[in-house]
Structure formats: C-alpha cells, structure tokens
Amino acid sequence: MKRWIIIALFSIFTTAHTRAQEGEKLFLRVKYSVTGLEYLERSKKNNDLYNLDIGQNASMFFSHTEFLRDSVKKDLQKKGYYGLEVMESLNEQGYRQGQKDVTISNRSQDQYINYTIIGARLFSAKEPIEKIDWKILKDTAIIFQYKCIKATTNYKGREWVVWFAPEIHLNIGPWKFHGLPGLILKAEDSENHYMFECVDILKIDRDINLSRWSESREVPKDEFVKLLMKFKTNPIDFTTNQAGISGKVRIFKKDGTPVPNSKYQNYKYNPIER
C-alpha cells in the first residue's frame, strides 16, 4: 500500500504546474531521525525528529519536535499563560525543545532559504542550490523497507555516505541533499558526527505557510554563519549584547547556586557546514 501511495504522489509531482511559493501544496512527508554532535567537548549527541515536507517545486525541512512544542506554546499563550508559566507547562507535558533551524528548498528559483533563532532573534539567509558531485557505488542495503543504493560525496566540508531509493522517484533528501535518482533515506558523515535516517513516509495535504517567519531579519549567508558561530560558542555573552544589556549577567541553578559564566563560554561548536 505504501508503495502505491508513493507512485500516485510521484505522478502529481511530475505533472503539477511549476510554482514554488507561499501557499504551494505539500503532498509527501518523510520523517527522519536526526542525530548530531553539535559540540565537540560533549560525548552525547543531540537527537531530534525532522520532517521533510515535499511539494512540486519546494520542500521544507524542520524539527517536528520543535513544531509541536511551538504549537502548544501558542495555545497556552492564548489561554493567558505567560513567561515561566508557559515553559513550566510545556516541560510538565513532556514537550521538549527541538532544533530551531528550518531549511526551505525553492527549486523553481534554485535557492535555499535558511531560518533559525540566533540569540533571541529570528534570522534568515538565502543561498543558491549548489550542484553536488556524487559518486554512485554498487553497494545496496534495505533502508525503511526500500532497496537503496550507496553514494558518496564531499559536501559543505564533510565526506558523506548516503543511501537512496531508486523506487521513489524524487531527487531530494534531508537537509540540503539532492541530485540523486531517488529519494535519500539515510546519510551519515565520515566522522560519525551527523546522521539522518528515514523512519516514516506518509501522505499529507498542507500548504507552505511562511507567516511565522515573516519578521525574520534577512542577512547575507556569510553573516548568518558568523552570527550563528558567535552565538553557539558564547551564548550568554552574545544574547546579552544583542539585547543591549550592560554589566555582568549571572546564571543560577534552581537551588540558588550561581553558575560560573565561564561554563557558557568558548564552546567547541561543530557545525554541519564547515
């Protein structure tokens, strides 16, 4: 049954009119388990669940975990909750934080739009969709019930091994991967720092809605990367400077014990893009 759904959706993908804009229909959702070693000094990796929502000429890659938390947060605010009350209620209900980044692929305009929260503000940056130089190998494996073929590449500073399913005729994948003759179901870098693996594929019927990012501050991609690096390596200093707060800010544990500011400085940030 799942394969028939994919075939039907593929026919939509190949015959729909060319458009990639707000309001475009998204018809397929691929869910990926995403793990990442965001900081080199930490042995534990982040784990999140991401959605790749696919339309005719555009797709969105975003944290399903963060999307659910944000939806519940807005409902609580409508009910009159605010500040710490919102955070406490979210934590009590088990809605953990997900990653803040969102990547929109606008294939008709041949560009990516990156969104993320840096400090306390929402930023965005556009970049061209670069051609990826793939090497397709003979190795095969079964990933999420599909026979997949192995491919390798050096992309954005990392060596990657990916597995794509020729049976699913979509030449895209998680994050910014694209350009193979089949949907990418798994990807892992050579240092085992980042991995994407498909855990579900389902039909959806929703539109692209960019209203939640309408107030983002658009900056050039290189500035976007620099701001993110500053925030990730020294989050307290960056956020207080961003807010225009003068003087030293102190962080305290629940029992009132002060936490040294040095704990939040000089992190060894390990971005997926180098």
N, C-alpha and C positions, 0 to 999 in steps of 0.2 A: 504493500500500500504506500509506504513512504517513497519508494522509487517512482510510482505513478504520479505522486504529488510533485516530485521534482521535475519530471518530464513535462507535466502540464504547465508548471510555472516557467520552465525554460521556454516554452512556446510563447508565453506572454513576453518574456524578456527579449526575444528576437523579433517580435512583430510590433511592439508598442512604439508610439511616436517618440521622436527624440526630444527629451526635455530633462533638465536636472535643476530643479528649483524648489523653493519652499512650496509645499502642497503636493509634491510628487508622491505617487503611490509607492509604498514599500510592500513587497509581497512575500519575501522569504526572510526568516530569521535563523541564523546559525549561531548557536551558543558555544562559547569557548571557555574552558578553564584556563586562566592565565596566571602563571607564577613568575615572579621577578625578584632578583636580588638588587633592590634599589640602593642599598648602602653596603659597601664592601666590608665594613667592620662588623656587620651583623651576619650571623650564620643563618638566621631564619629568613626565608623568602616571603614576600607578600603573596597572597593568594586571592584571586578575585574571579568573578563570573562576568564575562563580557557578552554583549550582543553585537552581531554583525547583521544589521537590517539592510536588505538589498532591494533596490528599485531598478528601473530600466537604465537610468544613466547616473544614478547617485546611490551611495550607501553611507551608513552611519555605523561607527564602531565606538561603543560606550559601555561603561560599567553598569550591568544590570543591578548589582548590589547598591550602588550609589543612586541609581534611578529610583528604586523602591524606597530608599531612605528619604530621598528628597521629596517624593510624592506624599509620604506620610507626614513629613515635616510641614509641608504646606497645609495639609488638612488640620494639623494641630494648631497652626497659627490662625487659621480661620475660626477655630473654636475658642480663641482667646489665650492660648498658651504663648509664652514668650521667653526669650533668654534661656536660662538654665533649665527652666521647666520643660522646654522642648527637648533639650539634649537628654535630660534625665528620663523623659518618657520614651524617647527613641531607644535608649540603652536598655530600659526595663522591658521593652517589647522585643528586644533582640535584633533591632535594625542596626547592623554595624556599618561603619563607613567603608565606602569603596573608593576607587581611584577617581580623580576629578577630571581626567583628560577625556576629550571627545575628538574623534577624527572623522571628518566628513569628506568623502571622495566624490568630487563633482567631475565625472568623466567627460561630460559634454564640453566642459571648459578646461579640461586637462589640468585640474588643480586639486590639492588638498586644502582643507581649512581646519586648522588646529585650534581647539579651545581648551583652556584649563584655568583653574583658580591659582593665582600666584600671590601668596600672602593673603590679603583679604579682598582682592580684586579679580575680576574676570578679564582674561586677555585672549586675543585671537591672532592668528597669523596664517597667511596664505603661502603656499609653495607649489611649484609645478610638480606634476606626477612624472617622476623620472623613469626611464626605461631600465628594467632590471636585467642584468646579464645572467641568465640561468644556464646551468649545465644539467641536462636531464640524464639520469642514470638508468640502469636496468633493474635495480633493486625494487622489490614490491613488498607491501605489507597491508594488512587489513586494519583500517582505522575507522571506527564507528560503522562497522558492517560494510564498508566500501573497500574495494581493492584500489590501493593507492600506489603511485609511482614516486620514487625518490628524486629530488632535485637539490642542487646546491648553488649558493651564490655568496658573493661578498656585497653586503648592502648596508649602507649607512654606518660603516665602520665595524661591522661584525660579520663573521662567517656563519652562514645559516644552512641548516639541513631542513628541508620541508618535504611533506608528502601530500600529493594532490590526487584527486579522484577524477579521472577522465570521464567517468559516467555522469558526473554533474557538470554540465557544460557552462560553467561560469568561471571566467578567467580572473577571479579575485580571491581574496582570503582575508585573514585577520590583520589588524593594524594597517600597514601600508603595502602589504604584499599583493602582487598582481602579475599578470603576464604569462601564466602557465595555462595549458589547455585542459583546465579542470579546476574545480574549487579546492583550495588548500585547506586541508583538515588538521594538519599538525605542522608546527615549526619550532625549531629549537636552535639556539646559537651554540657555537663550538665550545664555549666556556661553561655551558650549562647555567647561565645566569637568567635567561628568559625562555619561556616556553608557552606556546599556545596549542591547545588540543580541543578538538570538537567534542562536545558532549550531547548535543541535540540539534536537530534540524526540524523546523516547523513552519507552516504557512501562517502568514499574518496579513492583515489588511489595515494599514495605517498610513498617515501622511507624514512627510517631513515637516516638522514644526520647529522653527528657529527662534521663536519668541523668547524662550528662556535665556538665549544668548544675545539678544538684540542690543543689550547695553554693554557688550564687551568692548574693551579698548583694543583696537587693531594696531599691531606694530609689525615691523619687518621681521622675517623669520629669525635672522641672526640676533636681533634684540630680544625676541621671545625666548630664545635659547639661553642668552646671558642672564635674563631676569630669573628664569627658572633655576639656573645653576646657583645664583646668589641666594635664592630662597631655600633651596634644598640643602645647601651647605651651612647656612647660618639663618635658620628660620625666625628666631626671636628678633635678632638684630634687623633683619630685612623687614619684618612686619611692623615693628615699632617705628622704623624710619619711614616706611610707607605711610603710616598713619600720622606722621608728624609729631610723635611723642618724644619729648626731650627727657633726659635723665635715664637712670638705670631701671629697667623693669625686672621685678623679681617673680619667680615661679615657685609655688608652694604645693606640697603634697596635701592630701586630704586631712592628714593629722596636723597640718600647720608647719611641718618641717620644710625649710627653704631648700630649693634645688639649685645647685650652682649653675650660673648661666653658661659656664664652660661646657656643660652637658649638651647644650644646644648650639654648639659652635664647631666649625671645621669638620663637618660630616664628610665622609668619603662617598659622595654621590656617584652612582654608577648608572648613568642614563642609557636607555636602549639605543639612542642615536649618539654616536661619538663624533 
